[in-house]
Amino acid sequence: MTRWRPPALHSTSIITREGFEKLKAELDHLWHTLRPEVVKALAAAAAEGDRSENAEYTYRKKQLGEIDRRVRYLSKRIPSLKVAEGAPADREAVFFGASIELENIASGESVTYRIVGPDETDARLGWISIDSPLARAALKKRLDDEFEAELPGGLTRFAIVAVNY
């Protein structure tokens, strides 16, 4: 029996200028600031002697591995990203980078989301990935259009109340 797994879905490689700069700053911080500090601490912990019972050494090795893993990911991801600049010509339609206000037709509840790249999503800020079911369903819809989105809670109908860039 094999351990075959279906290939992972590729995420969209589009990002806002702010998100791109944030990822570059994270990579720079990890590589030039944090990693050298951890390497020094690891060397100091290794110099203490018996590594098999040295918790500091074990912790620093694990921390260095996490930093290196993130650096590898960012080093591969950043060159493949495409930065979306400016707003589209049709400002009443929903495209990447739009902040949209939606009204749930069934409950009358109003929510605001910003459609961003998968590398910069943040639920606290209301930033959703362009790959999310809600964003996919809202793309290319216009102001006052209604659409359905298949969400974890089931099929939900929304109306677009506002579109801003």
SULJO-V775022 format. One record per residue. N is the residue number from 0. OMEGA is omega as a letter, one per 40 degrees, with the letter a starting at -180 (NA if undefined). Layout:
N,OMEGA ; N,OMEGA
This chain:
0,a ; 1,i ; 2,a ; 3,i ; 4,i ; 5,a ; 6,i ; 7,i ; 8,i ; 9,i ; 10,a ; 11,a ; 12,i ; 13,a ; 14,i ; 15,i ; 16,a ; 17,i ; 18,i ; 19,i ; 20,i ; 21,i ; 22,i ; 23,i ; 24,i ; 25,i ; 26,i ; 27,i ; 28,a ; 29,a ; 30,a ; 31,a ; 32,a ; 33,a ; 34,i ; 35,i ; 36,a ; 37,i ; 38,i ; 39,a ; 40,i ; 41,i ; 42,i ; 43,i ; 44,i ; 45,a ; 46,a ; 47,i ; 48,a ; 49,a ; 50,a ; 51,a ; 52,a ; 53,a ; 54,i ; 55,i ; 56,i ; 57,i ; 58,a ; 59,i ; 60,i ; 61,i ; 62,i ; 63,i ; 64,i ; 65,i ; 66,a ; 67,i ; 68,i ; 69,i ; 70,i ; 71,a ; 72,a ; 73,i ; 74,i ; 75,a ; 76,a ; 77,i ; 78,a ; 79,a ; 80,i ; 81,a ; 82,i ; 83,a ; 84,i ; 85,a ; 86,i ; 87,a ; 88,i ; 89,a ; 90,i ; 91,i ; 92,a ; 93,i ; 94,i ; 95,i ; 96,a ; 97,i ; 98,a ; 99,i ; 100,a ; 101,i ; 102,i ; 103,a ; 104,a ; 105,a ; 106,a ; 107,a ; 108,a ; 109,i ; 110,i ; 111,i ; 112,i ; 113,a ; 114,a ; 115,i ; 116,a ; 117,a ; 118,a ; 119,i ; 120,i ; 121,a ; 122,a ; 123,a ; 124,a ; 125,i ; 126,a ; 127,a ; 128,i ; 129,i ; 130,a ; 131,a ; 132,a ; 133,i ; 134,i ; 135,a ; 136,a ; 137,a ; 138,i ; 139,i ; 140,a ; 141,i ; 142,a ; 143,i ; 144,i ; 145,i ; 146,i ; 147,i ; 148,i ; 149,a ; 150,i ; 151,i ; 152,a ; 153,a ; 154,a ; 155,i ; 156,i ; 157,i ; 158,i ; 159,a ; 160,a ; 161,i ; 162,i ; 163,i ; 164,NA
